Amino acid sequence: MSNDATRWAWIAPVNTSAQRLVLLSLADRAGEQHTAWPSMERLAADTVLNLKTVKKVVNELIEIGLILDTGKRTGPTGRVRILQLIGVQSRDQKQKNVDSNSTDIGSIGLPNKPKNGTIKQDQKRDDYPPVIAPILDGNEPKNGTLNEPNIGSLNLSLNLSMNLSEKHDWIPNQKQLETKIKIAGQEKNLELIFGLPSFEFELSSFNSYFDGKGLSESQKLHKFTAWIIDKFQRYQKANPDYVNLLEPTQNSAAMPALNITDSKPKSLLENIT
């Protein structure tokens, strides 16, 4: 049980009482990394809600950005979703953010990193050992909204480039995209992800897929982060030597910035549904 997660769950901006109940149940089962993996049946028992309602509410919480489907699975059958609570800050993390105001530049790192030892996740019930298996099928990433820290070392840019050759309906803010990729645990793969041969194609495909769905700028950024990480993992799986194919960028700071206007181009994928 995480007290920080529970306090957060009480004030998180939910839309219904059912969402509050499910969020509190997830927080009650969250460990030090603010992840939980109760079955839908367990959530239904905790909240006294209908099983169908619980499944619907979990998807709603993902959609509004309060939880994130990490893409990892556990349980005896390897099908129980591992969910990440988005927006919880521990007291140590808050203190670290305060301390960062007195430093010019910090080192790039992931939040919630322990000083010593290995992070262990607490699970009150359904305490089976995690059997983690990434789910790579399907085009639409089911992810929530990640926090954007205003201070701290995660905002440091690596001077990477998206190397776009044409105009697009929507282009992510590069600095914010780097931050989201780091938060998602892919910091060491930043250069590989931005150097993905199909990066621009995937951006065009993403724009075509979500065209007309009324996503906010923040929602697009979160969904594209999950989208491009998934495509990178697929490509790396099909091309195991990819990590050796991309030469380190020695003069990345000198790379020219690309001037993209707001005019809409023809999409590379017209018929994705």
N, C-alpha and C positions, 0 to 999 in steps of 0.2 A: 504493500500500500504506500502511495506517495502523498504526503500531506500537501506538497506544493501543487500536485495535479488536482487534488480534491478542491483546494481553495480556488484554483483556476476554473474548474468545472462549474462552480457556483456562480461565477461572474461572466463566463463566456457568453457571447451574444447569440444565443439560440433563438429559434422562432416559435417553438412549441414546448409544452411540458414534457411530451414524450422524448424530444431531443435532449432535454435537460436530464431526464431519468437515465437514458442510455449513456450520456456523457459522464454522469456521476458514477455509473457502474463501471465504465471503462477506467476512469480515474482511480477508483477504489482498487482496481487490479493492476495498475501501472507500476512498473519498477523504476529503477534509478534513471533509465534512459527514456522514461515516459512512454514505454511501449506496453501493449497488452494484447493477449490473444485468446480471450474467452470465446467459446462457441456461441452461435446464435441462440441455441437452446438455453445456455447458461444465462445469457443476457435477458432472455424472455423470463426465466425463472426469477432473476434478480429484480426486474422492473415490473413484473406481473402484467406484461404487455403480451399481446398476441405475437406469435413467432413471425408471421408475415409482416406485422407492423414493425417489429424490431429490425428485420432485414431492410425495410424501406427507410427507417430512421437512420440506420448506419450509413446507407448510401447518401442520404440527405446531409449528414454531418460531413461526409467526404466532399460533397459538392460545394458546401458553403465554406469549406476550408478549415474546419476545426479538428479534423483527424485526417490522417494520410494512410492510404493502403500502401505499405512498403513494398509490395510485390513478393514478399516472402511468406512462406507457408509452414505450418507446423502441425502437431497433433498426430495421433496414431495413423491417420490416413494421409497426412501431409497436405490437408486441404483447408485447415483453419487459418484465416488471414491474421497476419501480425500487423496491428494498427498502431500508428504513432500519433500521440496527442500533440497538436500543433499550437504553440504559444505559451507552453508552460515554462516558467523560469524558476530555477531553484535559487535558494538564498546565496549559494556560492557563486552561481552564474551572475546574479544581480550585482554582487560585490565586485566580481571581475570586471563587469561593464563600468562600474563606478571608478574602479582603479585605472581603467584604460584611459580615462580623461586626462591623467597626469603623464601619459606616455606618448611620445611622438609616433612611433611605429612599433607594432608588436609582430609576433610571428603568426603566420597563417595556421590556423588549427580548427578543429571541430569543437562545437559546444559540448558541454557536459563531459569533458575529458577528465578522468580522475587523476589525482596526483600520483597515486601508487596503486598497483594491482590491476585486476581486471574487473570491469563493470559486470555486476550480476543483477539479473532481473528478478524482482520479487513477484510471485504470483500466488495469490491467496488460495485459489482453487484451480482446478484443471491444470495441475502442476506437472505435466509431462515434459520430458526434455524436448527442446525445440528440434524439429527436423526441417531445416530451412531449404526451400527449393524455389528459386525465382520462377514466376509465371511469365512467360514471354509471348503467349499467344494473344491475339486481339490487337486492334489498332488504337483503341481509345484508352489512354491512361486514366486510371481512376485515382486521382490524387486530390489532396486538399490544398489549403493555403499555408505556405510557410511564412514564418516571421521574417521580416527584413530588419536586421539589427542596424541601428543608426550609428553605433560606435563599435570600436573593437577591430580586431585584425581581419575579420572575415570580409571586410569591404576593400581590402587591398587588391588592386588589379594586377594580373600577370602580363598585361600588355599583349594579350592574344588578339587574334583577328578572326572574324567570321568569314572574311574573303568572299563577300557576295558580289556577283557579277551582274545582277539585274535587280529591278525594283520588285518589291513585295507589298502585299496589302498590309501586313503587320510584321514588324521586326522587333525582337526583344531588346531591351536595354542591356548592352553587353556586360556592364559592371554588375547589374542585378542578376543576370543569368549566371555569371561566374559564382556569385554568392550562393545562389540556389543550388548549383551543382556541388559546391563544397558542403553545404548543409546536408545534402542527400548522400554524403559519404564518398563522393567521387573526386575529391580534391586532387589526388595523384594522377587522375586521368583527364584533367582539364584540357591539356594540350592535345591529347588524343581525340577527345570529343570535338573540340573546335576544328581539328584537322581531319575529321571524318570526311572521306571522299564524297559521301552523299549528303553532307550537311545542308547545302542549299536546297537540294531536292526535298529533304525531309521538312525544311521550313515551308516550302511551297505546298507540300502535301498536308502539313499541319493546318496551314491557312485555308486550304480547300475543304478539309474535313470539318473544321469548326466554323466555316463561313455561315453567317446568319443565325448563329446560336446565342447571340447576345451576351458573350462573355466580356467581363470587365478586363482592363489592362492587367490587373494583378492576377486574375484567374488564368488569362492566356499565358502569362509568364510561368505560373506554377505548372500548368498542364504541359507546356512545351518543355520544361525541365525534365519531367518524367518521360515525355515522348522521346527526346533526343538521347537520354541515358539508355532507354530501352533499345533504340536503334543501334546505339554504340555497342551495347552488350551483344546484340544479335550479330553485328558485323565482326566483333572480336571473336565470337564463338566460331563463326564460319572462316575467319582468317586469324588463326592463333599467332601468326608472326607479325600481326599489325603493329604491336608495341615496338618492334624493331624496325618497322618500315618508315616510321615518322622520325626524321632527324630532329634533334633538339634545335630550337630556334635561338641562334646566338645573338642576333641583332633584332629581336622582336620589338624592342622599343622604337625602332626606326621604321616599322611597318606603317605605310600610309593608311589613314583613316578613310573609310568609304563613305562618300556623300550620297545618301539615299533620300529621294524626295518622297512625298506622300502620294503621288499619283499611282493608281492601281494598274498592275500589269496583267497580262494573261497568266492564269494559274497553270502550273505544270501538271496538275491533276484536276481535271474538270468534273469527273464523275464519281468521286469517292462519296459514299453514303455512310 
